[in-house]
Amino acid sequence: MGLLQWSKSKFGNVCSAADDLRKKIAKLQQGTLSDAVKSEIGTLTNQLEDILDRENTMWKHRSKTHWYR
């Protein structure tokens, strides 16, 4: 398995996933903020934080591989 395949299987497409979550959160924040909507925003925010952590890890791994070359 090459580095590109490993990256895709380990991290997926974190950039587009983060953008999608940001859009969903912004759309929910524009509407009426009921308790259910606030709960959904909280869930999406937690998911976004997880994705951003994965993205940070991905960039750390990539910087190490570029340094070794």
Secondary structure, 3 states (H helix, E strand, C coil): CCHHHHHHHHHCCHHHHHHHHHHHHHHHHHCCCCHHHHHHHHHHHHHHHHHHHHHHHHHHHHHHHHHHC
